[in-house]
Amino acid sequence: MMVRHVFEKTLVRAGEVRSFQISFGANGWEVSEKNDRRVARHYHADWHQVERTLMRFRDEIDALRLQGWREQELRTQN
């Protein structure tokens, strides 16, 4: 089964990186949150849990933006 990315956002500030991802694959919904020091990964079978996590991610991303974090620009290959 192919993994389908549902949500993916990476923010940067002064060399720090925060990443938020939600994808769907063979193991159900994979939710991951990464920063420079740790990776938290969880699997959910219930879409309602995923919805709550997505709302939390969006709230946290909004708060980080207010603190000066910016969305990481995608690098293109020439």
C-alpha positions in Angstrom: 0.0 0.0 0.0 1.3 3.5 -0.9 1.7 6.1 1.9 -0.5 9.1 1.4 0.6 12.4 3.0 -2.5 14.2 4.4 -0.7 17.0 6.2 2.9 18.1 6.3 4.4 21.3 7.6 8.0 22.3 8.5 8.9 25.5 10.3 12.3 26.9 10.9 13.8 29.6 13.2 17.5 30.4 13.8 18.7 27.0 12.8 15.9 25.1 14.7 13.5 22.9 12.9 10.0 21.7 13.8 8.1 19.3 11.6 4.5 18.1 11.8 3.2 15.2 9.6 0.1 13.1 9.2 0.0 10.3 6.6 -2.1 7.2 5.9 -0.6 3.9 5.1 -0.7 0.1 5.7 -0.5 0.7 9.5 -3.4 3.2 9.6 -2.8 6.9 10.4 0.7 7.8 11.2 1.2 11.0 13.2 4.6 12.4 13.8 6.1 15.5 15.3 9.8 16.3 15.1 12.1 18.8 16.5 15.9 19.1 16.9 15.9 16.9 20.0 13.2 14.3 19.6 10.7 12.5 17.3 7.3 11.6 18.6 5.4 9.1 16.4 2.0 7.6 17.0 -0.4 5.4 15.0 -4.2 5.9 15.1 -7.0 3.8 13.7 -9.7 6.3 14.5 -10.1 9.3 12.2 -11.5 11.4 15.2 -8.2 11.1 17.0 -6.4 12.3 13.8 -8.8 15.3 13.6 -7.9 16.3 17.2 -4.2 15.9 16.5 -4.6 18.0 13.3 -6.3 20.8 15.3 -3.5 20.6 17.9 -0.9 20.8 15.2 -2.5 23.9 13.6 -2.8 25.6 16.9 0.8 24.9 17.7 1.9 26.1 14.3 0.0 29.3 14.7 1.7 29.9 18.1 5.1 29.2 16.6 4.5 31.7 13.8 3.7 34.3 16.4 7.1 33.6 17.9 8.9 34.2 14.6 9.0 30.7 13.1 8.6 30.6 9.3 7.6 27.8 6.9 10.6 26.1 5.4 10.9 26.8 1.7 11.1 23.8 -0.6 14.5 23.3 -2.3 14.3 22.8 -6.0 16.8 20.8 -7.9 18.2 22.3 -11.1 
